[in-house]
Structures are given as structure tokens and as C-alpha cells.
Amino acid sequence: MRIFIKSFLILVLIVSISMPALAQNNKALKKSDKIIFILGKKYYLHKVKRGQTLYALSNAYNVPIQDIITENSVLLKGGLKSGLELKIPFVEEETIVDNTQDDVSENEFIFHTVQPDETLYYLTKKYHVSKEDIVKYNPQIKNGSLTIGQLLKIPKKASLPGDFQSDYYYHTVKPGETLFSISQKYDVDIESIKRLNPETYDNALRINQVLKIAKNSFSKNETLLIDHNYVEDYKYFDKDPLYFEESGVTPCKNFKYNSLMSFKIALMLPLYLNDNSISVQQTGKFYKSSKNFFEMYQGMLLAAERMKKMGLSVEFFVYDTEGRKDKVQNILSKPELIDADLIIGPVYSKNFQLASDFAKQHRINIVSPVPLSSNIIVRSNPFVFMANPSVESKVAILAKHLAGNYNHSIIVVHNGTLEEEKIINLFKDRLVKSYAAYEDVNEIVFKQINYKISGIDGVIDALSIGMENVILIPSGDEAFITDIVTRLNYKKDRYKITVYGMRSWENYRNIPVEYMANLNCHFGTTSHIDYQNIAVKSFLRQYRNVYAAEPGLYSFLGYDVANYFLNVLKRNGKHFQFCLPYNTKSTQKGLMFSFNFERVTPFSGFENYWLNIIKIDKDYRLTEVK
């Protein structure tokens, strides 16, 4: 099986290299359905295809060619190329005629020039007019987007019925009053008072001083109480509670490998060999559903080759699951599976459940190399190793990381989705548990901002002056992230800001990397590779020599998973699960992945409790946070 697959891979590479160029796409250019906002301005995000020209883009989007060039001057320095993602100014299809010019004389208006960070919501508060009032006399902003430098007519007299009430209280300081007592009286944050009254930054108040205090808070603040009686770790005994001894089985702690031993490992991967044969003949490419898993297998083979040089004898039994449940059932019925020392895969949750039941019945350790839909399978099976940490574990690790430096303000910015709500609630729970180890911390203030409702004003209102503001944004929405990162960048000199986001952000073309560096952006990830690392360079050379191709992320994953488990087999034997250290820092680093397995409960399987925290430094490099 190994020889066949390696030959097949080489064939794929040869055929793919010799394939002729794809025929030019002559279909009519269609508008992109991807829309983003940058500094309040609306754009289409258009990915250029082969054969498309600036003239064609101009006609399709009804935008002058020069406007496209101006908005994308950096990207177009080398000319228009396929694959570029261009910002195309959004133009309303209908022509709006302004019939309001004669309704009110010019002296009844305030003329306002839009500044960075200003929103329509901000203008309604500044001039005490409704959104409808502003749009009525400025029909060009019907969609709510503003452009820096745009001149707006703001009516001095609001059309709202009744008196338009101010959004502020004006408080006269009395003897003995402090910022704290005033904040309690009006139920606002001290920082909100300071922001509206800069002369109070040093906490000094004067009798009869008049303070401007907001009536409404843009943020939702919660005080989370810390339970110092919470104990995070389970209590383990001298012997693993699941430990078993059988006749003829050497306890793993007494195990010593010798050259006469050989381990049998079953690999269950969706390689789609039949579909790949057809795909290679017709297109010269991998069958789309199998590419990642072929790369994973390639990485595993290189790890096995490395261990072979170190004296380990291992035999891979490779099974193509084709991603099908019935195929997995047939594989599990094969008699040689009972004698396996380790099973890696299958990769889909429904198929992994079948194989893990088989592994539990025959007391064989089984590894899931990719994320499972949940860790329920791990909780019910002591032989399962979940190599990719769950969302719950990632959130717990991030919370623990932040609790290590608690002199900061914690703010979560979200869009109000159910998925974000789940992550936020989980994060709050883990944050409270992480702070339990700090006896001098009895409560923390947790701020939440719904960006859809409050916009940048809500975020600015939540920021604290003079201390670090940690802003967590659990979203991968490119338009949302582009907007908030761009706006926060303008506040970098006034506030200390550290943003925690998602690794996918670095691929967003419309966020300048210097903005993310300015905001000290941190990411939690399981896919960071240090290409300056000697071991990584060695792997790259070997991979290129053997496969004449560049490794993908799954190549690194396959190598790290196989390398880790082959090492523990050699060190501790088949029942290595009883030899893993408990409650200790035992992380073993790989090229991309690291491993720190812990039982989810004393009677469950193991989950990899590890997440790499990286940041963008001032030199625009991704570096690991120690």
C-alpha cells in the first residue's frame, strides 16, 4: 500500500506540472457579492480573474477607471493580475434627486466636514438631531455610510416632535464628592466621566466644578465574582484509576524497546484512491476532497522514516475510508485490526465514533488528528486521544493566558451572533476559574460591546485611560474586522490597546499589517510554523526531495502527530496512556503542533491542552508569546 500511494503521488505531481494552461474565462464580468466597509465607506471586494481588464471592471461596477486605480494604488503597481482582490467603490444603482434644497434656507444649517471615526450615530448625538433629519438633507448617505472629508448639511432645528432632550447630565461637584461617588450616583463608569471631562484624568475634583456625564452607556458591564474555592485540576492517585494488567502484558513503566519488536499502526484516511485515479487522468490534480489527507499521509511517512533511522521498526496498515461509514465498518471487520498497537483516524466524527468503539472494546489507543465536533467521544472513552484541541479548551487556555497578567481592562466586541454568544459565555466562565488562583483578585469587570448596535462609539466608551485595554474580537467576518481594526488604529496614540483575534485575519488583504502591529494583535492558533527553525528547514528539504512539492499545513500536522506517537510507543509501549505525566508542564513541541495531553476527567480519554499564542511585532513578524 505504501509503495502504491507514493508512486501515485509522484504521478500526480508529474501530470499536474505538464498540464496546459486553463482556457480563458470569457464569461461576462459579474459584480462581486462581497461587500466591506472601511472608515464608513462601502466597497465591493472583487477578485480579479484571468482576462479581466480595468475597462471591464469600470463598466461592470459603473465606476471610473481612475477611481479603481486610486483605491488600489499599491496592489496595482505591478499591473492588473489574476488573483488580486480590489476595492471597488460602491455606487448606488438608482440616481437620487435632492428635492429638499429649497425646503430650508441655508442659514438654518450647520455644515459639518466628516472626520475619521465619525459615524452617523455620532453625529445624531453631537448635533441632537435624528438620523432621519441628517439623511433627509443628505440623500447621498441613504445607506448610512460616511466618507472622510464629506460635507454634510445638518439642520439646526430638529423635526422630532417635542423638545429634543440632551444625552448628558451636568453635575456640580459638592464638598466631599469623589469620582467614585459620582459614578455610583449616575451608574456610569469612572472612565466615562474622565473621557468627557479630560481635566479629571488625575482624579482631582474642584468644588463647584461642572462635570458632563453621559445618560446612556454604550457598553454592557458585568462584575464577575471570583470563587477562590474552585480547584481546576483533578486529583490523581499513585496509579492511574484506569490502569489494568493482563497476563503477558508488560506495564508501560517497565517497558524497554528492543530491535526485535515491531509496532503495527492502522491509518484510516479518506484518500479516495478511485476518484483520484480519474481526477489525475482528467485534470492532473488531486481529487478535491483528498488533497489534505494525502499531504497528511506524506508527512506521516517522513516521520516514520525518521524513526526508522533511530532504530524503531513500524508497519503502517493504510486503509482508504472514502469518507464513508459503511467503508469504515468493513475495515473494522478485518482480523488484523485486533492486533494493531495504535489506530490513527478516521477523520470525520461519525466515522471516528465507530472506530473508537472498536478501539475501546479491544483496548487499543486511537488518535483523532483533526478536530472533532465535540469532546463527548473523549469523555466516554479512555483510549481516545484528541490531538486537535476543542473550542472549549482553546478558550480556557486563552483565559488562563490573560489571567496571568490581570492589570488590564477586558473588553469583548461582537456582532451579536449566537455562536459569538456561546464563546463569550464560555470565556467568562473560564476567566473566573482562571482568576481563582489569585487570592488578591475578588472580582473583575467584564465589558461587552455589540458593534452592530453601538459601533466604534461603544468601543471607545469602554476603553480605559492609563491602563492596558485587552479587546477580544471572536469573529472572522472580514468586513467587520476591517472596519473595527481600521478605526481602532486611529486611537492607538491615546489608549493602550492589545487586540486578540483570529489567525485568519492575517489573510485579509484590506487590513494593512501595520494596523495590526500598532494594535499589538495577538492570535491563538494551532497552525503557526517558524520557518527560521532548523528542524522546520530540514523537514522542508526532505519533503521537497521526496515529493517534489511544497508541504501544506496537513503535511506538518501528519508529521507532528506520527512523530509524537511513534516516540511514545518506543518509549512506553502499547499502553503508553498510563505513562503520561499528570498535572505537570509536559508540552512536547513539534514543527507546527505541540502536545500536552490531559485526561478530560479521571476516567476519560485525553485531549491536547495546547494553543500557540502568537503576535505581530513591530517588524511585522509573527512571533510566539512565551
C-alpha positions, 0 to 999 in steps of 0.5 A: 500500500505504501509503495502504491500511494507514493508512486501515485503521488509522484504521478500526480505531481508529474501530470499536474506540472505538464498540464496546459494552461486553463482556457480563458474565462470569457464569461461576462464580468459579474459584480462581486457579492462581497461587500466591506466597509472601511472608515464608513465607506462601502466597497465591493471586494472583487477578485480579479480573474484571468482576462479581466481588464480595468475597462471591464471592471469600470463598466461592470461596477459603473465606476471610473477607471481612475477611481479603481486605480486610486483605491488600489494604488499599491496592489496595482503597481505591478499591473492588473493580475489574476488573483488580486482582490480590489476595492471597488467603490460602491455606487448606488444603482438608482440616481437620487434627486435632492428635492429638499434644497429649497425646503430650508434656507441655508442659514438654518444649517450647520455644515459639518466636514466628516472626520475619521471615526465619525459615524452617523450615530455620532453625529445624531448625538453631537448635533441632537438631531435624528438620523432621519433629519441628517439623511433627509438633507443628505440623500447621498448617505441613504445607506448610512455610510460616511466618507472622510472629508464629506460635507454634510448639511445638518439642520439646526432645528430638529423635526422630532416632535417635542423638545429634543432632550440632551444625552448628558447630565451636568453635575456640580461637584459638592464638598466631599464628592469623589469620582467614585461617588459620582459614578455610583450616583449616575451608574456610569463608569469612572472612565466615562466621566474622565473621557468627557471631562479630560481635566479629571484624568488625575482624579482631582475634583474642584468644588463647584466644578461642572462635570458632563456625564453621559445618560446612556452607556454604550457598553454592557458591564458585568462584575464577575465574582471570583470563587477562590474555592474552585480547584481546576485540576483533578486529583490523581492517585499513585496509579492511574484509576484506569490502569489494568494488567493482563497476563503477558502484558508488560506495564508501560513503566517497565517497558524497554524497546528492543530491535526485535519488536515491531509496532503495527499502526492502522491509518484510516484516511479518506484518500479516495484512491478511485476518484483520484485515479480519474481526477489525475487522468482528467485534470492532473490534480488531486481529487478535491476532497483528498488533497489534505489527507494525502499531504497528511499521509506524506508527512506521516511517512517522513516521520516514520522514516525518521524513526526508522533511522533511530532504530524503531521498526513500524508497519503502517496498515493504510486503509482508504475510508472514502469518507464513508461509514459503511467503508469504515465498518468493513475495515473494522471487520478485518482480523488484523485490526485486533492486533494493531498497537495504535489506530490513527483516524478516521477523520470525520466524527461519525466515522471516528465514533465507530472506530473508537468503539472498536478501539475501546472494546479491544483496548487499543489507543486511537488518535483523532488528528483533526478536530472533532465536533465535540469532546463527548467521544473523549469523555466516554472513552479512555483510549481516545486521544484528541490531538486537535484541541476543542473550542472549549479548551482553546478558550480556557487556555486563552483565559488562563493566558490573560489571567496571568497578567490581570492589570488590564481592562477586558473588553469583548466586541461582537456582532451579536451572533449566537455562536459569538454568544456561546464563546463569550459565555464560555470565556467568562466562565473560564476567566473566573476559574482562571482568576481563582488562583489569585487570592488578591483578585475578588472580582473583575469587570467584564465589558461587552460591546455589540458593534452592530448596535453601538459601533466604534462609539461603544468601543471607545466608551469602554476603553480605559485611560492609563491602563492596558485595554485587552479587546477580544474580537471572536469573529472572522467576518472580514468586513467587520474586522476591517472596519473595527481594526481600521478605526481602532488604529486611529486611537492607538496614540491615546489608549493602550490597546492589545487586540486578540483575534483570529489567525485568519485575519492575517489573510485579509488583504484590506487590513494593512499589517501595520494596523495590526502591529500598532494594535499589538494583535495577538492570535491563538492558533494551532497552525503557526510554523517558524520557518527560521527553525532548523528542524522546520528547514530540514523537514522542508528539504526532505519533503521537497526531495521526496515529493517534489512539492511544497508541504501544506499545513496537513503535511506538518500536522501528519508529521507532528502527530506520527512523530509524537506517537511513534516516540511514545510507543518506543518509549512506553509501549502499547499502553503508553496512556498510563505513562503520561505525566499528570498535572505537570508542564509536559508540552512536547513541541513539534514543527507546527503542533505541540502536545500536552495531553490531559485526561478530560476527567479521571476516567476519560480519554485525553485531549491536547491542552495546547494553543500557540499564542502568537503576535505581530511585532513591530517588524511585522513578524509573527512571533510566539508569546512565551 
